[in-house]
Amino acid sequence: MRIPIKDLSKEQVRLLLSQDIGTIFLLDKTIQILEEDILADGDFYPGDLLSALLNVSEVYWKSNSDLAGRLYSLLNQQRSLIQKAGHKRLDREVAQFMAGQFSAVN
């Protein structure tokens, strides 16, 4: 069954990103969701959608530097809220992204 991207739930987006299915088409939608709630969650924990996004291949960020920049800015603005959430793994993933692991952001 095909579901339009605009109708996907947060959990469906998280799963698709995690499985690298349609990732290129989901980046913008995912950032839009996170702009509303940086700790948006699918079915696991607050921030699981952000974690899935931060773990997509560097290839996507290199070919979409505008989206990488948007995400970088969002993370910079919301860093303290992410840290207060207390998820050490998520905080590490954010730190890696912001440290320039993805050259598209630098």
Secondary structure, DSSP 8 states (H G I E B T S, - for coil): ----GGG--HHHHHHHHHTTSSHHHHHHHHHHHHHH-TT--SSSSTTHHHHHHHTS-HHHHHTTHHHHHHHHHHHHHHHHHHHHTT-HHHHHHHHHIIIIISTTT-
